[in-house]
Amino acid sequence: MKRRQHIMRLRYNATAEGYDELYAEEQAEKYMAALSRIKPKGRVLDAGCGTGLLAEYIEAAGLSSNLNLYVCLELSPRMLEQAARRLGRLRSTIYEAVEADLEYLPFRDNAFDTSYSFTVIDLLNDPWRGIRELSRVTRGEAVFSLLKKAQLLKKTLPAERYLAETNKDLILVLKRSIASP
């Protein structure tokens, strides 16, 4: 594990218990912006699921009826424990929790119909590797967020990839595979 990944893992392990209280509202704003345009369907990947807030949001919004499988992927074991507890309370679909790194996804090509990754790409050692991995495992649309201050990445992505905007983030979508600049 690279140093930055190790630091992120430790940081999110330390904040797992209070994460929802600190960030649930901010995350819900991103979810609402993205899900109003790109609905989850079939096999869904939540890459960087944190405490599983997106899965809960999807179910509460009545958007889980078209799901066959929902996979929560997270680098932090403590965040994944929180997500697994939350997923255990949800009833409308099959949920799985996987501990892994977004830069090295343990899934075959086109394994998911729709993917979401909120508040993760900016934290990666190699953001472009994460974007390529997300694209590789998604046959349909892959939605991800970038902090507005992520100027370097923002400048290299085509304008047609922009989906929505929140106070802090840009929400983007990949429809087919993407190569780094």
C-alpha positions as CSV (number, residue, x, y, z in Angstrom):
1,M,0.0,0.0,0.0
2,K,1.4,3.4,-1.0
3,R,2.0,6.1,1.7
4,R,-0.9,8.3,0.7
5,Q,-3.4,5.4,0.6
6,H,-2.1,4.3,4.1
7,I,-2.7,7.8,5.4
8,M,-6.2,8.0,3.9
9,R,-7.0,4.6,5.4
10,L,-5.8,5.7,8.8
11,R,-7.7,9.1,8.6
12,Y,-11.0,7.5,7.5
13,N,-10.6,4.7,10.1
14,A,-10.3,7.4,12.8
15,T,-13.3,9.4,11.6
16,A,-15.7,6.5,10.8
17,E,-17.8,6.8,13.9
18,G,-18.6,10.5,13.4
19,Y,-18.5,10.6,9.6
20,D,-22.2,10.7,9.1
21,E,-22.7,13.5,11.6
22,L,-20.0,15.6,9.9
23,Y,-20.7,14.9,6.2
24,A,-24.1,13.3,5.6
25,E,-25.7,16.6,4.5
26,E,-22.9,17.5,2.1
27,Q,-22.9,14.0,0.6
28,A,-26.7,14.0,0.2
29,E,-26.4,17.2,-1.9
30,K,-24.0,15.3,-4.3
31,Y,-26.3,12.3,-4.4
32,M,-29.3,14.4,-5.2
33,A,-27.5,16.2,-8.0
34,A,-26.2,13.0,-9.6
35,L,-29.2,10.7,-9.1
36,S,-31.6,13.2,-10.6
37,R,-29.7,12.6,-13.9
38,I,-28.2,9.1,-13.7
39,K,-30.4,6.5,-12.0
40,P,-28.9,3.3,-10.5
41,K,-29.7,0.1,-12.3
42,G,-28.6,-3.5,-12.5
43,R,-25.3,-4.2,-10.9
44,V,-24.1,-1.0,-9.1
45,L,-20.7,-0.2,-7.7
46,D,-20.3,2.4,-5.0
47,A,-16.5,3.0,-5.1
48,G,-15.5,4.7,-1.9
49,C,-18.8,4.0,-0.2
50,G,-17.7,5.3,3.2
51,T,-20.4,4.5,5.7
52,G,-22.9,3.4,3.0
53,L,-24.8,6.7,2.9
54,L,-25.4,6.4,-0.8
55,A,-27.1,3.0,-0.5
56,E,-29.4,4.3,2.1
57,Y,-30.2,7.4,0.1
58,I,-31.0,5.3,-3.0
59,E,-33.4,3.1,-1.0
60,A,-35.0,6.1,0.8
61,A,-35.5,7.8,-2.6
62,G,-37.2,4.7,-4.0
63,L,-34.5,4.1,-6.6
64,S,-33.5,0.6,-5.6
65,S,-36.2,-1.3,-7.4
66,N,-34.0,-1.7,-10.6
67,L,-31.0,-3.0,-8.7
68,N,-29.8,-6.6,-8.9
69,L,-26.7,-6.1,-6.8
70,Y,-25.1,-3.2,-5.0
71,V,-21.4,-3.4,-4.1
72,C,-19.9,-1.1,-1.5
73,L,-16.2,-0.8,-2.0
74,E,-14.1,1.0,0.6
75,L,-10.4,1.3,1.5
76,S,-11.0,1.9,5.2
77,P,-12.0,-1.2,7.2
78,R,-13.8,0.9,9.9
79,M,-15.8,2.8,7.3
80,L,-16.7,-0.5,5.7
81,E,-17.8,-1.9,9.0
82,Q,-20.2,1.1,9.3
83,A,-21.4,0.5,5.8
84,A,-22.0,-3.2,6.4
85,R,-24.2,-2.3,9.4
86,R,-26.2,0.1,7.3
87,L,-26.5,-2.4,4.5
88,G,-27.8,-5.0,6.9
89,R,-30.8,-2.7,7.6
90,L,-31.6,-2.2,4.0
91,R,-33.9,-4.8,2.5
92,S,-34.8,-4.1,-1.1
93,T,-31.7,-5.6,-2.9
94,I,-28.6,-7.7,-2.5
95,Y,-25.7,-5.8,-0.9
96,E,-22.1,-6.7,-0.7
97,A,-19.2,-4.9,1.1
98,V,-15.7,-5.2,-0.4
99,E,-12.4,-3.8,1.1
100,A,-10.3,-2.6,-1.8
101,D,-8.6,0.4,-3.4
102,L,-10.3,2.3,-6.3
103,E,-6.9,2.5,-8.1
104,Y,-6.8,-1.4,-8.3
105,L,-10.4,-2.6,-8.6
106,P,-10.8,-6.4,-8.0
107,F,-13.5,-6.7,-10.7
108,R,-13.6,-7.9,-14.3
109,D,-14.2,-5.5,-17.1
110,N,-17.8,-4.2,-17.5
111,A,-18.8,-5.9,-14.3
112,F,-21.2,-3.1,-13.3
113,D,-24.1,-1.4,-15.1
114,T,-23.7,1.8,-13.2
115,S,-20.9,3.1,-10.9
116,Y,-20.7,6.0,-8.4
117,S,-17.7,7.4,-6.7
118,F,-18.2,10.5,-4.5
119,T,-15.4,12.3,-2.7
120,V,-12.7,9.8,-3.6
121,I,-10.9,10.6,-6.9
122,D,-9.2,13.7,-5.4
123,L,-7.7,11.6,-2.7
124,L,-6.0,9.0,-4.9
125,N,-2.3,8.8,-5.6
126,D,-3.1,8.7,-9.3
127,P,-6.6,10.1,-9.9
128,W,-6.4,9.2,-13.6
129,R,-5.8,5.6,-12.7
130,G,-8.9,5.6,-10.5
131,I,-10.9,7.2,-13.3
132,R,-9.7,4.6,-15.8
133,E,-10.4,1.7,-13.3
134,L,-13.9,3.1,-12.7
135,S,-14.5,3.3,-16.5
136,R,-13.0,-0.2,-17.0
137,V,-15.4,-2.0,-14.6
138,T,-18.5,-0.1,-15.8
139,R,-20.4,-1.0,-18.9
140,G,-22.9,1.9,-18.6
141,E,-22.4,5.2,-16.8
142,A,-19.8,5.9,-14.1
143,V,-20.5,9.0,-12.0
144,F,-17.8,10.6,-9.9
145,S,-17.2,13.9,-8.0
146,L,-14.3,16.2,-8.0
147,L,-13.7,19.1,-5.7
148,K,-14.1,22.4,-7.5
149,K,-10.5,23.2,-6.5
150,A,-9.2,20.2,-8.4
151,Q,-8.2,22.5,-11.2
152,L,-5.7,20.2,-12.9
153,L,-8.2,17.3,-13.4
154,K,-11.0,19.7,-14.2
155,K,-9.0,21.3,-17.1
156,T,-8.3,17.9,-18.7
157,L,-11.8,16.5,-18.8
158,P,-14.1,17.3,-21.7
159,A,-17.0,19.7,-20.9
160,E,-19.6,17.1,-21.9
161,R,-18.7,15.0,-18.9
162,Y,-20.1,17.6,-16.5
163,L,-23.4,16.5,-15.0
164,A,-24.0,18.8,-12.1
165,E,-22.5,21.0,-9.4
166,T,-22.8,21.4,-5.6
167,N,-21.3,24.0,-3.3
168,K,-17.9,22.2,-3.2
169,D,-18.0,19.7,-5.9
170,L,-18.4,19.0,-9.6
171,I,-20.3,15.9,-10.6
172,L,-19.1,14.2,-13.7
173,V,-20.1,11.2,-15.8
174,L,-18.1,8.7,-18.0
175,K,-20.1,6.9,-20.7
176,R,-17.3,4.9,-22.3
177,S,-13.7,4.2,-21.5
178,I,-11.4,7.1,-21.0
179,A,-7.7,7.5,-21.4
180,S,-5.6,9.9,-19.4
181,P,-4.4,13.1,-21.2
